Amino acid sequence: MLTYRENARRSGDPALQLTFAKYLLDTVGLAAANPILGTDGELEAEVIAEAQGLDGPDIIMDTRRKEMLIEAIYWIDRLARAGDGEGSLILGTWLEEGIMGKRKNERAAIRLYMVASKAGVGAGTWRAATMQERKGDISKAVNLYKKAAKQGNPQANYRMAKAYLKGELKVKPSERNALTCLRVATKNANSDCPDGAFLLAELLADWHPEWHIDQRWRSDEEALKALLRAGKFEYAPATRQLGRVFGQGLLGCTRDPAASVSWYRKAAEVGDGEAMLGLAIWCARGYPGVFDVDGRAAFEWCRRSVEEGYQPAEYVFGYMHEVGLGVKQEMTVAKAWYERAAKAGYEEARKRLKSGHVGQTPPSPLMLDGEVVLGVDGARVKSKAK
């Protein structure tokens, strides 16, 4: 690191100095303070206060990390004073959020964002736009969003796409413009903004619950590519939907149970209740030559889905108790879960209770959204993607 530091000092190269500052932040473990590196976690402002010897709670940071952190702040301050675009963006973020030992100063932040914008840093333009939108200056916000979109910023393209779809920000609704923005957002998607790629997939596949674009724009092939793009960044709504896509062979892809389980698991591991239920169904039915039926695993995934508050899982949980899938068969418990799901407004549970089929031998198939999901033998016959 000594050589790295000396090169940064002697070269006078802003790019090298910025890289060194990023390296220091990353090494200290505060990548969240660096909008260029991404925001994989939340930065506690108290850590920074403690690192600089200011008053703060009892947080332990070893001396070496403190020194590296203070040096990183020095380089970012220096770069910003010299008008460096990315350095200005980082310092602007610290000032906007009041972190890294900086007092919150939105006026100074927006000035720094504009410096970054003029240097061609789209993230700076986007952040300036969001601040203008919060202030209620829609005209300035739209101009900045459009500039950031042209600079390729995925967040700005996503925001403008939604504006074109909903007629927000005083722009005229336009499906064509919305799709153009979303395609740029998809191309430039990153871990901070996979949203545009996912929205593009929903629109092209006609899966969005609110917006339905003209038939001429729709494309299963492009929808799958956009969905995979969003899934690359492990965006839970996308990975969950990919579980459905590969489970049922949607969007023109070949049915692949192993891939379906893999995608569902990615979403389930970050707490997605719907994906957990998808895994539960796969475990309950198995797939010849790929994985065996595992009733206990099915029950556990369903239980976790219930704990996440996913209402259809309460209904399936009742079914598992009714037929003894991964748990002791108990009709009283089954009915209690059906009643809970029905009370929460889940129609399939209400229908099952009304039918009088609970506890009959053999048990009637499990229905989800009007489709048979689990039969008497535990086989998942068919399910419907939303």
Backbone torsions as a table, in degrees:
resi	resn	phi	psi	omega
1	MET	NA	-27.3	179.5
2	LEU	-61.2	-41.5	178.4
3	THR	-64.8	-42.4	178.6
4	TYR	-57.1	-46.3	-178.4
5	ARG	-64.6	-44.6	-179.1
6	GLU	-62.8	-40.6	178.1
7	ASN	-62.0	-40.5	179.3
8	ALA	-64.1	-40.2	-178.2
9	ARG	-71.8	-44.5	-173.2
10	ARG	-80.5	-33.4	-173.7
11	SER	-70.2	-34.3	-174.7
12	GLY	70.3	12.6	-178.1
13	ASP	-86.1	113.4	-179.0
14	PRO	-58.4	-36.1	-179.4
15	ALA	-63.9	-42.1	179.5
16	LEU	-68.5	-40.2	179.8
17	GLN	-65.5	-39.3	178.4
18	LEU	-66.2	-42.5	178.4
19	THR	-60.8	-40.2	178.8
20	PHE	-65.6	-41.6	178.5
21	ALA	-62.9	-42.1	177.5
22	LYS	-63.2	-40.9	178.7
23	TYR	-59.6	-43.6	179.8
24	LEU	-63.2	-45.7	179.7
25	LEU	-62.2	-42.6	-179.1
26	ASP	-65.6	-41.1	-179.6
27	THR	-65.7	-39.5	177.9
28	VAL	-67.6	-22.4	179.8
29	GLY	93.6	26.0	-178.9
30	LEU	-119.8	45.4	179.1
31	ALA	-60.6	-24.6	179.6
32	ALA	-63.5	-21.5	179.2
33	ALA	-81.6	-2.1	-175.9
34	ASN	-118.6	102.1	-177.7
35	PRO	-65.0	-15.8	176.8
36	ILE	-77.7	-36.8	-180.0
37	LEU	-77.0	-28.6	-179.2
38	GLY	119.7	175.3	-177.5
39	THR	-126.9	75.7	-179.0
40	ASP	-82.4	-11.1	179.9
41	GLY	-156.7	173.3	-179.8
42	GLU	-95.5	138.2	178.4
43	LEU	-95.4	128.1	177.3
44	GLU	-86.4	121.7	-178.9
45	ALA	-60.8	-29.3	-178.8
46	GLU	-63.5	-31.9	178.5
47	VAL	-61.9	-42.0	-178.9
48	ILE	-67.5	-42.9	179.4
49	ALA	-58.8	-44.6	-179.9
50	GLU	-65.5	-37.2	-178.3
51	ALA	-65.2	-29.8	-178.0
52	GLN	-98.0	10.3	176.7
53	GLY	80.8	13.8	177.9
54	LEU	-85.7	170.2	178.3
55	ASP	-65.1	137.2	179.2
56	GLY	-170.9	171.6	179.4
57	PRO	-68.5	175.8	-175.9
58	ASP	-78.2	80.4	-179.8
59	ILE	-113.4	131.4	-176.4
60	ILE	-89.3	124.2	171.6
61	MET	-138.8	120.9	-175.1
62	ASP	-64.6	157.4	-174.2
63	THR	-57.5	-39.4	-177.9
64	ARG	-64.2	-42.2	179.4
65	ARG	-66.6	-36.7	177.3
66	LYS	-61.1	-45.0	-179.3
67	GLU	-62.4	-42.1	179.8
68	MET	-65.7	-38.9	179.9
69	LEU	-65.3	-45.8	179.3
70	ILE	-63.7	-36.6	177.9
71	GLU	-67.1	-39.8	178.0
72	ALA	-61.1	-43.2	179.1
73	ILE	-63.0	-39.4	177.8
74	TYR	-58.2	-47.2	-177.9
75	TRP	-66.7	-39.1	179.3
76	ILE	-66.5	-43.0	176.3
77	ASP	-58.3	-44.5	-178.0
78	ARG	-64.7	-44.5	179.2
79	LEU	-63.5	-42.3	-179.9
80	ALA	-64.0	-41.6	178.1
81	ARG	-61.8	-30.0	179.8
82	ALA	-84.1	-1.4	177.5
83	GLY	85.1	16.6	177.8
84	ASP	-67.2	133.8	-174.8
85	GLY	-62.4	-53.2	-177.4
86	GLU	-70.7	-35.5	176.0
87	GLY	-62.7	-40.0	178.0
88	SER	-65.7	-38.5	177.8
89	LEU	-62.2	-46.3	-177.7
90	ILE	-64.7	-47.3	179.6
91	LEU	-64.4	-38.4	177.6
92	GLY	-60.1	-40.1	178.2
93	THR	-63.1	-43.2	178.8
94	TRP	-61.1	-42.1	-178.9
95	LEU	-70.6	-38.1	179.2
96	GLU	-64.4	-39.1	-174.9
97	GLU	-95.7	-9.9	-179.7
98	GLY	66.9	45.4	-179.1
99	ILE	-121.9	178.5	179.8
100	MET	58.2	35.2	177.9
101	GLY	75.8	7.8	-179.8
102	LYS	-96.6	139.1	174.3
103	ARG	-73.7	142.3	-179.0
104	LYS	-62.4	127.3	-178.0
105	ASN	-149.9	90.4	-175.0
106	GLU	-68.2	-33.4	178.9
107	ARG	-63.3	-44.9	178.1
108	ALA	-67.4	-35.5	-179.7
109	ALA	-62.2	-45.6	-177.1
110	ILE	-68.0	-32.2	175.5
111	ARG	-63.2	-42.1	179.1
112	LEU	-67.4	-37.5	177.3
113	TYR	-62.2	-37.3	179.4
114	MET	-69.8	-32.4	174.0
115	VAL	-63.6	-44.7	178.3
116	ALA	-62.7	-40.8	180.0
117	SER	-60.7	-45.5	179.9
118	LYS	-65.0	-24.3	178.0
119	ALA	-85.5	2.1	177.1
120	GLY	89.0	13.5	179.3
121	VAL	-88.4	102.6	-175.1
122	GLY	-59.4	-33.0	-179.9
123	ALA	-63.9	-32.5	177.0
124	GLY	-67.7	-43.6	178.2
125	THR	-61.9	-43.1	179.8
126	TRP	-62.6	-44.8	-179.6
127	ARG	-64.4	-37.8	176.0
128	ALA	-62.6	-39.8	179.6
129	ALA	-63.3	-43.4	-179.2
130	THR	-64.3	-36.3	178.6
131	MET	-67.5	-39.9	177.9
132	GLN	-66.5	-36.9	177.8
133	GLU	-64.7	-42.8	178.1
134	ARG	-62.5	-34.3	179.0
135	LYS	-74.7	-13.8	179.6
136	GLY	91.7	6.6	177.2
137	ASP	-89.7	82.4	-173.1
138	ILE	-65.3	-39.0	-179.0
139	SER	-60.3	-48.0	178.1
140	LYS	-64.9	-39.6	-179.0
141	ALA	-60.5	-47.3	-178.4
142	VAL	-63.3	-43.2	178.8
143	ASN	-60.1	-40.9	179.7
144	LEU	-72.2	-39.5	176.6
145	TYR	-59.9	-43.7	-179.0
146	LYS	-65.0	-39.0	178.2
147	LYS	-65.0	-45.2	179.3
148	ALA	-63.0	-36.8	178.5
149	ALA	-63.0	-41.9	178.1
150	LYS	-66.1	-28.6	177.4
151	GLN	-78.5	-3.1	175.5
152	GLY	91.5	6.6	-178.3
153	ASN	-65.7	123.5	-176.4
154	PRO	-66.8	-36.3	179.5
155	GLN	-64.5	-41.8	179.9
156	ALA	-66.8	-40.6	178.1
157	ASN	-64.7	-38.5	177.6
158	TYR	-64.9	-44.1	-179.7
159	ARG	-64.2	-43.0	-179.9
160	MET	-68.6	-34.4	177.1
161	ALA	-60.6	-45.6	178.5
162	LYS	-64.8	-35.8	177.7
163	ALA	-64.0	-42.2	179.0
164	TYR	-67.8	-32.4	179.4
165	LEU	-74.8	-37.0	-174.0
166	LYS	-102.7	-7.8	-177.0
167	GLY	73.2	30.1	179.1
168	GLU	-85.9	173.2	177.3
169	LEU	55.4	25.9	177.3
170	LYS	61.7	26.7	176.2
171	VAL	-100.7	151.8	179.7
172	LYS	-74.4	130.2	179.2
173	PRO	-56.9	137.3	-179.2
174	SER	-157.1	112.6	177.4
175	GLU	-64.0	-39.4	-179.0
176	ARG	-60.4	-48.0	179.7
177	ASN	-65.7	-37.6	178.6
178	ALA	-61.6	-45.6	-179.4
179	LEU	-66.7	-36.8	177.2
180	THR	-60.3	-46.1	178.7
181	CYS	-63.3	-41.9	-178.0
182	LEU	-67.5	-32.5	177.9
183	ARG	-67.8	-36.9	176.0
184	VAL	-68.3	-42.8	178.7
185	ALA	-60.9	-35.5	179.0
186	THR	-70.5	-45.3	179.4
187	LYS	-59.9	-39.4	-176.0
188	ASN	-103.7	18.2	-179.0
189	ALA	-57.6	148.0	176.1
190	ASN	-145.1	-177.2	-176.4
191	SER	-64.8	-23.9	177.8
192	ASP	-81.4	-24.6	-177.1
193	CYS	-147.2	77.6	170.9
194	PRO	-90.4	-0.5	-172.6
195	ASP	-60.3	-39.9	-178.4
196	GLY	-63.7	-41.1	179.0
197	ALA	-63.9	-40.3	179.8
198	PHE	-67.7	-42.4	179.3
199	LEU	-64.5	-39.5	177.3
200	LEU	-60.1	-43.9	179.1
201	ALA	-61.3	-44.3	179.8
202	GLU	-60.8	-42.8	-178.0
203	LEU	-68.8	-45.3	-177.2
204	LEU	-67.9	-28.6	178.2
205	ALA	-90.8	-4.9	-176.4
206	ASP	59.1	46.6	178.8
207	TRP	-108.6	-5.2	-176.5
208	HIS	-71.7	134.6	-176.5
209	PRO	-68.7	-18.4	-175.7
210	GLU	-116.8	-44.2	-174.2
211	TRP	-103.3	131.0	-179.9
212	HIS	-130.6	105.4	-176.0
213	ILE	-78.5	164.9	-179.8
214	ASP	-57.7	142.9	-177.4
215	GLN	-53.8	-34.4	-175.9
216	ARG	-64.7	-21.8	-179.1
217	TRP	-88.0	-15.9	-171.1
218	ARG	-74.0	147.6	-179.5
219	SER	-159.3	115.7	177.4
220	ASP	-63.8	-39.3	-177.7
221	GLU	-63.1	-47.3	179.9
222	GLU	-70.0	-34.1	178.4
223	ALA	-61.3	-42.8	179.7
224	LEU	-64.1	-42.2	179.1
225	LYS	-62.1	-42.2	179.6
226	ALA	-66.5	-39.3	179.6
227	LEU	-65.1	-42.5	177.2
228	LEU	-64.5	-34.6	178.2
229	ARG	-63.6	-45.6	178.0
230	ALA	-66.5	-38.3	179.6
231	GLY	-65.1	-28.0	179.0
232	LYS	-56.2	-31.8	-178.3
233	PHE	-96.4	14.8	176.9
234	GLU	55.0	40.4	175.5
235	TYR	-75.8	116.1	-169.3
236	ALA	-54.7	-44.6	178.1
237	PRO	-59.1	-33.4	179.7
238	ALA	-75.9	-44.8	-179.1
239	THR	-65.8	-36.5	175.7
240	ARG	-63.2	-43.9	-179.6
241	GLN	-67.0	-34.6	176.1
242	LEU	-65.1	-31.8	173.7
243	GLY	-59.3	-41.7	177.4
244	ARG	-67.9	-45.2	-176.0
245	VAL	-58.3	-50.0	-178.2
246	PHE	-76.7	-23.5	177.2
247	GLY	-71.6	-28.7	-175.4
248	GLN	-116.5	-3.7	-179.2
249	GLY	71.4	41.3	-179.5
250	LEU	-85.7	170.0	176.9
251	LEU	54.7	28.7	175.2
252	GLY	80.6	4.8	180.0
253	CYS	-90.5	160.8	178.7
254	THR	-76.4	139.8	178.8
255	ARG	-63.4	128.4	-174.7
256	ASP	-141.8	92.0	-177.7
257	PRO	-57.4	-40.0	-179.3
258	ALA	-62.9	-43.2	178.1
259	ALA	-66.1	-38.4	178.4
260	SER	-59.0	-48.5	179.9
261	VAL	-61.7	-41.0	-179.2
262	SER	-61.6	-45.5	179.9
263	TRP	-68.4	-43.0	177.4
264	TYR	-58.0	-41.4	-177.2
265	ARG	-62.8	-39.4	178.6
266	LYS	-57.3	-43.3	179.6
267	ALA	-72.8	-40.2	-178.2
268	ALA	-63.3	-36.3	-176.6
269	GLU	-69.4	-14.3	175.2
270	VAL	-107.4	19.1	171.6
271	GLY	91.1	18.7	179.4
272	ASP	-82.0	110.4	-176.8
273	GLY	-64.0	-36.6	-179.9
274	GLU	-66.0	-40.3	177.4
275	ALA	-66.1	-36.7	177.3
276	MET	-60.6	-40.6	178.0
277	LEU	-67.2	-36.9	175.9
278	GLY	-59.0	-42.4	176.8
279	LEU	-65.2	-40.0	178.9
280	ALA	-59.4	-42.5	-179.4
281	ILE	-65.0	-43.2	178.9
282	TRP	-62.6	-42.1	179.3
283	CYS	-64.9	-33.7	-178.8
284	ALA	-71.7	-30.2	-177.1
285	ARG	-102.5	-28.2	-177.0
286	GLY	67.2	179.8	175.8
287	TYR	-154.1	117.1	-176.0
288	PRO	-51.1	128.9	177.7
289	GLY	82.2	-5.4	-179.0
290	VAL	-118.6	-56.5	175.4
291	PHE	-154.5	149.9	-177.0
292	ASP	-85.2	163.1	172.9
293	VAL	-63.8	135.0	178.8
294	ASP	-136.5	88.8	-175.9
295	GLY	-60.6	-38.5	-178.7
296	ARG	-66.8	-42.5	178.1
297	ALA	-63.7	-39.2	178.0
298	ALA	-58.9	-45.3	-179.6
299	PHE	-62.8	-43.2	-177.3
300	GLU	-66.4	-41.6	178.0
301	TRP	-65.8	-38.1	178.5
302	CYS	-66.5	-41.2	178.1
303	ARG	-59.9	-43.4	179.4
304	ARG	-65.3	-36.2	176.9
305	SER	-63.6	-41.9	176.4
306	VAL	-59.6	-43.7	-179.2
307	GLU	-63.7	-27.2	177.4
308	GLU	-81.0	-5.0	176.6
309	GLY	86.8	17.1	179.4
310	TYR	-81.8	109.8	-170.2
311	GLN	-59.4	-43.1	178.6
312	PRO	-57.0	-27.7	179.8
313	ALA	-66.0	-30.7	177.4
314	GLU	-62.9	-39.2	178.1
315	TYR	-65.7	-46.7	178.6
316	VAL	-65.1	-36.2	177.8
317	PHE	-60.2	-40.8	176.1
318	GLY	-61.7	-42.4	179.8
319	TYR	-62.2	-40.2	179.9
320	MET	-62.7	-38.9	176.0
321	HIS	-70.7	-31.3	179.9
322	GLU	-67.2	-43.2	-175.3
323	VAL	-100.0	-4.3	-179.4
324	GLY	74.1	41.4	-179.2
325	LEU	-92.4	100.8	179.8
326	GLY	77.8	4.1	-178.3
327	VAL	-155.4	162.4	178.2
328	LYS	-63.1	136.2	-179.8
329	GLN	-70.3	121.7	-178.8
330	GLU	-145.3	109.7	-176.6
331	MET	-67.9	-35.2	-179.2
332	THR	-64.3	-43.9	178.6
333	VAL	-66.6	-40.7	178.9
334	ALA	-58.4	-48.8	-179.5
335	LYS	-62.7	-37.0	179.5
336	ALA	-62.0	-40.5	178.7
337	TRP	-71.8	-37.3	176.0
338	TYR	-61.5	-43.2	-179.2
339	GLU	-65.2	-37.9	178.2
340	ARG	-64.6	-43.3	179.1
341	ALA	-66.3	-40.3	179.8
342	ALA	-65.1	-40.7	179.9
343	LYS	-64.2	-31.7	178.8
344	ALA	-78.3	-3.8	176.8
345	GLY	100.4	9.7	-179.3
346	TYR	-82.1	111.4	-169.4
347	GLU	-64.0	-38.9	-178.0
348	GLU	-61.3	-36.1	178.3
349	ALA	-66.8	-42.5	178.8
350	ARG	-61.5	-42.6	179.9
351	LYS	-63.7	-40.3	-177.8
352	ARG	-66.4	-39.9	177.8
353	LEU	-65.8	-41.7	-177.8
354	LYS	-68.2	-30.3	-177.0
355	SER	-68.6	-24.7	-177.5
356	GLY	77.1	13.9	-177.5
357	HIS	-84.6	-10.3	-176.8
358	VAL	-64.0	123.7	178.2
359	GLY	89.3	-0.4	179.9
360	GLN	-74.7	159.3	179.7
361	THR	-121.8	123.5	-6.6
362	PRO	-73.6	161.3	-178.7
363	PRO	-67.0	146.7	177.2
364	SER	-73.1	156.8	-178.3
365	PRO	-62.0	156.7	176.6
366	LEU	-86.1	131.4	-179.7
367	MET	-112.6	136.3	171.5
368	LEU	-130.0	124.5	-179.9
369	ASP	53.2	39.4	176.1
370	GLY	79.6	6.0	-178.3
371	GLU	-119.1	145.6	174.8
372	VAL	-71.3	124.9	-179.4
373	VAL	-109.2	-48.3	177.4
374	LEU	-126.5	128.1	177.6
375	GLY	-93.6	-169.3	-178.7
376	VAL	-60.1	-35.3	-177.5
377	ASP	-88.0	6.9	179.6
378	GLY	84.1	3.8	-176.3
379	ALA	-80.1	135.6	174.7
380	ARG	-83.5	114.4	-175.3
381	VAL	-85.3	-47.2	-176.7
382	LYS	-163.8	147.7	171.8
383	SER	-140.5	163.5	-172.0
384	LYS	-116.8	128.6	176.6
385	ALA	-80.3	144.8	177.1
386	LYS	-93.7	NA	NA
